[in-house]
């Protein structure tokens, strides 16, 4: 047990992180452009950009339950 062994962990999620970053930026641009331009409107737009997938899932489930 005197020998030091290191376990290597390889994470290959880099491309998905970039896709999610682009999706966030696109959503932020959309929500900020639809706001009134005030400080709190921009902050609300940024917060909406974080949770926009929840909006999409909600509306998809509403459409499926018709």
BELFENFEN-V580732 format. One record per backbone hydrogen bond with DSSP energy under -1.0 kcal/mol. NH is the residue of the N-H (numbers start at 1). CO is the residue of the C=O. If there is no record, write none. Layout:
nh = {NH,NH}
co = {CO,CO}
This chain:
nh = {17,18,19,20,21,22,23,24,25,26,27,28,29,30,31,32,33,34,42,43,44,45,46,47,48,49,51,54,55,56,57,58,59,60,61,62,63,64,65}
co = {13,14,15,16,17,18,19,20,21,22,23,24,25,26,27,28,29,30,38,39,40,41,42,43,44,45,47,51,51,52,53,54,55,56,57,58,59,60,61}
